[in-house]
């Protein structure tokens, strides 16, 4: 009389687990392209991976001790530009004054008022506010 093995019953959960793992991992490896679109206005629904050009920078790091903020997408702001930061709810969180651009692509700014948080959005203040802030927060080399 031949021996019966219970191997198939023990192997079924292993094969099921392997099949589920492969199906989950196959969804992560697909190649996606990123489209860069001019302007910040979305028309209809955006495709996955679309990037819109904007005049806002995003805070990616805050050094409270040295009162410095690191900004992503701040390359278009010249040195000594005053920026106003707002949190996700639109509340004003700080005023920054940009430093010269670094070659790495990230911008830096001095925190002159308030304290921004990571992911706050920064945008330039209007001309009148820039003049007012420029009188208060002058550069040391101008004096």
Helices and strands as residue ranges (DSSP letters): H 7-28, E 35-37, E 50-52, E 57-63, E 68-72, E 82-86, E 92-98, E 107-114, E 121-124, H 127-136, G 140-142
